Amino acid sequence: MIGDLTIRLETPADYREVEYVTREAFWNHYVPGCDEHFLAHVLRESNCFISELDFVAVQQGRIVGNIMYTNAKIAGDDGAEYPVVSFGPISVLPEWQGNGVGSALILRSLSAARRLGHTAVLIYGDPAYYSRFGFVAAEKFGIATSDDHYADALQALELKRGSLNGKSGCFLEDHAYEVDTTASALFDKNFPPKDKLEGLPSQLKFLQHVSMRKPRR
Ligand SMILES: CC(C)(COP(=O)(O)OP(=O)(O)OC[C@H]1O[C@@H](n2cnc3c(N)ncnc32)[C@H](O)[C@@H]1OP(=O)(O)O)[C@@H](O)C(=O)NCCC(=O)NCCS
């Protein structure tokens, strides 16, 4: 863990630097290029965005990481809608990865979310990483994707014990996550050019993860 890491809320003066960090973290990681820096840009303007949970990690005066949260819901099998929160993108500059920055952002934001009264978090991500924070397969609570599949990548964490009991259904992220790829490509022109690479091990691993899903019923 790094000595003088500071976690604080993002301010408008940070926007550009955070988008740069996000682009560096995601570029070619899951697919050739990435859209997450554009996503960060549009999420802030979206109604689902939770500015009280928009944290940056600062090291030696430089932003090295960011996490963003949004309001989401479970469309319950009983016909009710249950509010939850979700996070993403979460980004750490490649040269700072593996030093506890991501963990610090997650732990700090989870405790802030709990303090704000949020009761559960649902995310898509690698279980190998998120299990260390207490996330479990959403399947354990009978919670599926929006198209009613149990997916390994869909994970849940109760911030209040028992809060997901009896809330089986489908997890619905806000529409703000549906990226306009044309607008994203245009937005990317504001950044230094970077090569798009195909077939990287991280991309193949991602494809494998995405395929790990089964119909709920
Ligand atoms: C995922 C990410 C935010 C983690 O931040 P970080 O600062 O590197 O994480 P930490 O230093 O707190 O934790 C590092 C540990 O997590 C592991 N880890 C990181 N990403 C992982 C992943 N996708 N799957 C499994 N383990 C992962 C590392 O191997 C390391 O393990 P160790 O503690 O056993 O050595 C960062 O790696 C990143 O920005 N990645 C690219 C963007 C991304 O994938 N974001 C998440 C989308 S769901």
The ligand as an SDF file (V2000), in Angstrom:
LIG
                    3D

 48 50  0  0  0  0  0  0  0  0999 V2000
   -9.4370   -3.2450  -11.3870 C   0  0  0  0  0  0  0  0  0  0  0  0
   -8.6050   -2.0910  -10.8380 C   0  0  0  0  0  0  0  0  0  0  0  0
   -9.4850   -0.8960  -10.5700 C   0  0  0  0  0  0  0  0  0  0  0  0
   -7.9840   -2.5840   -9.5270 C   0  0  0  0  0  0  0  0  0  0  0  0
   -7.2110   -1.5320   -8.9830 O   0  0  0  0  0  0  0  0  0  0  0  0
   -5.7760   -1.8480   -8.3400 P   0  0  0  0  0  0  0  0  0  0  0  0
   -5.3080   -0.5960   -7.6870 O   0  0  0  0  0  0  0  0  0  0  0  0
   -4.8950   -2.4450   -9.3740 O   0  0  0  0  0  0  0  0  0  0  0  0
   -6.1910   -2.9430   -7.2770 O   0  0  0  0  0  0  0  0  0  0  0  0
   -5.5060   -3.2750   -5.8870 P   0  0  0  0  0  0  0  0  0  0  0  0
   -4.0580   -2.8640   -5.9180 O   0  0  0  0  0  0  0  0  0  0  0  0
   -6.3330   -2.7580   -4.8030 O   0  0  0  0  0  0  0  0  0  0  0  0
   -5.6200   -4.8320   -5.8740 O   0  0  0  0  0  0  0  0  0  0  0  0
   -4.7100   -5.5290   -6.6650 C   0  0  0  0  0  0  0  0  0  0  0  0
   -5.0630   -6.9780   -6.6120 C   0  0  0  0  0  0  0  0  0  0  0  0
   -6.2220   -7.1570   -7.3700 O   0  0  0  0  0  0  0  0  0  0  0  0
   -5.9620   -8.0780   -8.4050 C   0  0  0  0  0  0  0  0  0  0  0  0
   -6.7690   -7.6750   -9.5550 N   0  0  0  0  0  0  0  0  0  0  0  0
   -6.8270   -6.4850  -10.1580 C   0  0  0  0  0  0  0  0  0  0  0  0
   -7.6910   -6.5420  -11.1800 N   0  0  0  0  0  0  0  0  0  0  0  0
   -8.1870   -7.8030  -11.1850 C   0  0  0  0  0  0  0  0  0  0  0  0
   -9.0950   -8.4930  -12.0040 C   0  0  0  0  0  0  0  0  0  0  0  0
   -9.7230   -7.9290  -13.0290 N   0  0  0  0  0  0  0  0  0  0  0  0
   -9.3450   -9.7730  -11.7070 N   0  0  0  0  0  0  0  0  0  0  0  0
   -8.7460  -10.4030  -10.6860 C   0  0  0  0  0  0  0  0  0  0  0  0
   -7.8740   -9.7960   -9.8870 N   0  0  0  0  0  0  0  0  0  0  0  0
   -7.5830   -8.5240  -10.1440 C   0  0  0  0  0  0  0  0  0  0  0  0
   -4.4860   -7.9960   -8.6310 C   0  0  0  0  0  0  0  0  0  0  0  0
   -3.9960   -9.1790   -9.2000 O   0  0  0  0  0  0  0  0  0  0  0  0
   -3.9960   -7.8440   -7.2030 C   0  0  0  0  0  0  0  0  0  0  0  0
   -4.0310   -9.0690   -6.5390 O   0  0  0  0  0  0  0  0  0  0  0  0
   -3.1680   -9.3550   -5.2190 P   0  0  0  0  0  0  0  0  0  0  0  0
   -3.6420   -8.4070   -4.1660 O   0  0  0  0  0  0  0  0  0  0  0  0
   -3.5090  -10.7820   -4.8850 O   0  0  0  0  0  0  0  0  0  0  0  0
   -1.7690   -9.1250   -5.6210 O   0  0  0  0  0  0  0  0  0  0  0  0
   -7.4420   -1.7080  -11.7970 C   0  0  0  0  0  0  0  0  0  0  0  0
   -6.6210   -2.8220  -11.9920 O   0  0  0  0  0  0  0  0  0  0  0  0
   -7.8980   -1.1670  -13.1360 C   0  0  0  0  0  0  0  0  0  0  0  0
   -8.0860    0.0500  -13.2970 O   0  0  0  0  0  0  0  0  0  0  0  0
   -8.0670   -2.0620  -14.1400 N   0  0  0  0  0  0  0  0  0  0  0  0
   -8.4660   -1.6730  -15.4900 C   0  0  0  0  0  0  0  0  0  0  0  0
   -9.8920   -1.1760  -15.5100 C   0  0  0  0  0  0  0  0  0  0  0  0
  -10.8300   -2.2130  -14.9270 C   0  0  0  0  0  0  0  0  0  0  0  0
  -10.7700   -3.3870  -15.2310 O   0  0  0  0  0  0  0  0  0  0  0  0
  -11.7550   -1.7460  -14.0510 N   0  0  0  0  0  0  0  0  0  0  0  0
  -12.7100   -2.6300  -13.4010 C   0  0  0  0  0  0  0  0  0  0  0  0
  -13.8510   -2.9420  -14.2830 C   0  0  0  0  0  0  0  0  0  0  0  0
  -14.9840   -4.0220  -13.4710 S   0  0  0  0  0  0  0  0  0  0  0  0
  1  2  1  0
  2  3  1  0
  2  4  1  0
  2 36  1  0
  4  5  1  0
  5  6  1  0
  6  7  2  0
  6  8  1  0
  6  9  1  0
  9 10  1  0
 10 11  2  0
 10 12  1  0
 10 13  1  0
 13 14  1  0
 14 15  1  0
 15 16  1  0
 15 30  1  0
 16 17  1  0
 17 18  1  0
 17 28  1  0
 18 19  1  0
 18 27  1  0
 19 20  2  0
 20 21  1  0
 21 22  1  0
 21 27  2  0
 22 23  1  0
 22 24  2  0
 24 25  1  0
 25 26  2  0
 26 27  1  0
 28 29  1  0
 28 30  1  0
 30 31  1  0
 31 32  1  0
 32 33  2  0
 32 34  1  0
 32 35  1  0
 36 37  1  0
 36 38  1  0
 38 39  2  0
 38 40  1  0
 40 41  1  0
 41 42  1  0
 42 43  1  0
 43 44  2  0
 43 45  1  0
 45 46  1  0
 46 47  1  0
 47 48  1  0
M  END
$$$$
